[in-house]
Amino acid sequence: MRTKTFITNPRRILKIDKSMVDISIKRDPDDKSTKSFSFSRLDISSIHGSGSIKKDANIILEISSNIDTQRIDLGSYGSPKIIYDQLIELEGKKYNYTYHLFIVEGYEIRASNEQLRVTDPSKDNSDFRGFINVEPENLGEVAWRVFPVDGSSEPILQVNNDPEIDIFTRLHSMDSTFRSLIVINAIEQCLRALLINPGTTGDEDAWQTNWKIFFSENNIDNIEDLDGDEDKQNWLQTTLDKISSKLLLFSKMKEAS
């Protein structure tokens, strides 16, 4: 679906923080696939240099699957559209979409967020949603897996999308048994991926950023300071212990039994 190529210049492109945007998605109630999105706000007035962007500059949202991209016009910088439940029509997987929001004058991108994290109401009640991204997937006889685990991109907890068991909903509800048996082990695999690729310092849009914020808030050592395999293994165990103590999933499972 791509029809144009836009020119970028990292020295001049303003970074759009996710707090400046209101975009949410809606999932299919049966298979939990991503069906539509809504857009209600974009306000970058607090960014130094935003005043130089022309009011008729276009706001563009690109939504991508593993094989396809859909580009949506969100109106002009001076007069954004309000969009409610617009269908997402992409080939390929219907779960792990990526979202790229940018403001463009002609063919020049003036402001951008290349890995925008949209609001997913189906996850709002989950107390571990800051740790790991969860998506339903057709896994056959496999209950769950983390993929990828090599650090090449954000590790996703993929859970079997069988509607009779509905692991996705159970994980984001108060089902302590499913959460206790899956979440901590999945987080361990995500941390191992993080050790392989800790990311670049200062890249606020990188998938590693939310983890690093959590580490800082919970007095967990910076990954970049680790030296050697033994240090990494000790860090991994200490971090898992702190996260386990924070979530108390096993204790909650015992209380519910």
N, C-alpha and C positions, 0 to 999 in steps of 0.2 A: 504493500500500500504506500510505500515511501515514494514521494513525487518530487521533493526538492532537497537540496543540500544547502545547509546554512553555514555561513562562515563564522568561526569562533575566534576569539582573542582572549586568552586567559587573563591578560593584564587589565582588561577593561570590563569583563563580565562580572556583574554583581551577583552575589550568592543569595538566593532566596531561602530563608530559614523555614523549616516546616511549620513553625508557629505562626507564620504570616499567611498561611493558606488553609482554607477549609474545603477539603475534598474527602468524601466518604464513599465507601463501596457497599453494595448489597449482595448477599449470597443467595443462591437457590436453597430453599428450605430442605430439599431432599438430598441432593448430592454435595451441597456446600460449595459448588463452583461459583466463581465471581460472575455476576450477571449484569450489573449496572453500576453507574457512579453518579454522584451529585456534587455540584460545585456551587459554593455560595459566597466565597470571599477570597480576595487577594489584596494584601496591603503591605507594600514594601516601602512606605513613606519614611520609615525610620532608618533606612539604609542610606549612608552618605553617597551621594551621586545619583540617587533615584530621580531627583528633580530634572535631570537632563534627558530623561526618557520622554519621547514625544507621546502625547495623549492618544494618538491614533496608532501607536505600536500594537502589534497583535500579541495576544496571549494564546499560547499553544500548549496543549497537553498531548503527549505521546504515551500510549499504553502499549506495552509489548509483551507477547508471549514468547515461547521458545523459538517460534518460527515466523511470527507475523507481527505487524505494527499497525495500530490505528491512531490517526492524528485527528484531534478535535480542536476546533476553533472555539475559544472561550471568550471571544469578544475583544475589545480594545483595552489598553491600559487605562484609559480615561473612563471607559464605560464597560466594565466586565459583564458578561452574561450571567444570569442565574440559571443553573441547570439542575433538573431534578430527575433522577432515575433514568438517565440515558443509557440505552443498551450498549454493552461492550461486545463488539462483533469481531472476534479474532479466531484464526485457525490455531491449532495446536492445543497445548495444555490450558485448562481453564482456571488454574489456581495461582501459580507463582508469577503473576504479572509484575512488571516493573513500570514505574511511572516517572516520566521526565516532563517537568513543567518549565517553560521558558517564555520570555518576552522578546519579540523580534521586531526590528525596524528594517524593512526591506529583506535582505538576506543576512543581516548581522544580528547575532544574539546579544542582547543587552543585559539580561538577567536570567538566572537559571538555577534549577535544582535537578540534578541528573538522576538522583535516587530518592525521589520523594516518598516518604512514608505516609500513606493515606490512612484515614480513620476506618477501622473495621469494627462496627458495633457488635458483631458476634463475639468479639474477644474482650469487650470492655470490662467484663466481670472477672476476668482471669487475673490471679495474683502473681502469675509468672510470665505475663505477656511481655514484660520488659526484658526478659532473658532470651527468649527464643521465639522465632516465627513458626507457626504451625499451619500446615496445609493438608487437606484430605487428598488422597491419591489412590489410584487403582493399583493395589499392591498384591493382588491375588491371595496367596496363603501367608503372606508376610503381614504381621500386625502393624509394625511401624519401622521406620528407619530414619536416620539423619543423612541428608544428601545436599551438596557434596561434603566430603570430609577432608579434602585435600587443601583447603584454604583458598581455592581458586575464586570462590564467590561465597556469599552468605550461606552458611549451613542452615537447612530447613528441616524441621521435624515433620516428616511426611507420615500421615496415619492412614490406615486402610479406610476407604470411603464406603465400605459396606453399610447400607442404611439400617440394617437390623441391629448392628452393634453401635454404630454412630460414635466412634471414638472421638472425633473432633468435638462434638457437643459435650461429651462426658469430660473431656479435659478442661473445657472452659466453664464447667458447672461445678457443683460441689461434690462430684464423684471422687472421693478420696482414694478409692482403690486403684482406679485407672491412673490417676495422677501420681500416686506413690510408686507404682510399678514402672512408669515410663519416664517421667519428667527428669529426675536427677540423672539417670543414665544417659538420656538424650543431651542434657546440658554438659555432661562430661565429654561427649563426642564433639560438641560445639567448642568447648574450651581447647580440646586437642587441635581442632582446625585453627583456632585463634593463635595457638602456639606456633603452628606452621607458618601462618601469615598474620602477624600482629598489625599490619597496616602501616600507613604513613602518618606521622605526627602532623596535626593541623588539618587533615582532610575530614571536615565535619560531616560530609555526606557518605563516608565509607561505612560499610556494615559493622566494622569493628568499633565505631564511635560509642554506641549505646553501652556496649560492654565496658569500655574504658571509663565512661561516666560512672557506671555502677561500681567498678573497682575503686575509683577515687572516693566515692561516697561511703564505702564500706571498709576503708583502710586496707585494701588489698594491694599488694605490691604491683608496680608497673611492669608489664611484660617485657618492655625494652631493657629493664635492668637485670633480667635473668641471664646467668652465665653458665652454660653447660647443661647437659641432660639431667643431672641430679637436681640442680636448682629448679628446672622446669617441672620435674616430677613432684618435688616438694611443694611447689607453688600450686600445682594442679590439685593435690590432695587438700591443702589448706583452703583453697578457694571453694572446692566442693563441700568441705565441712561447713564453711560460713554460709553458703547458699542453702544447704540442707537445714541448718539451724534457723535460717530466716524463714523458710517455707514450712517446715515442720510437717511435711506430707505424710511421713510414716506414723507420727503420733496422731494425726488426724484420721488416718485409716484405722488405727487401733480404737480410737474413740467411737468411730462409726460402726465398728464390727459388733 
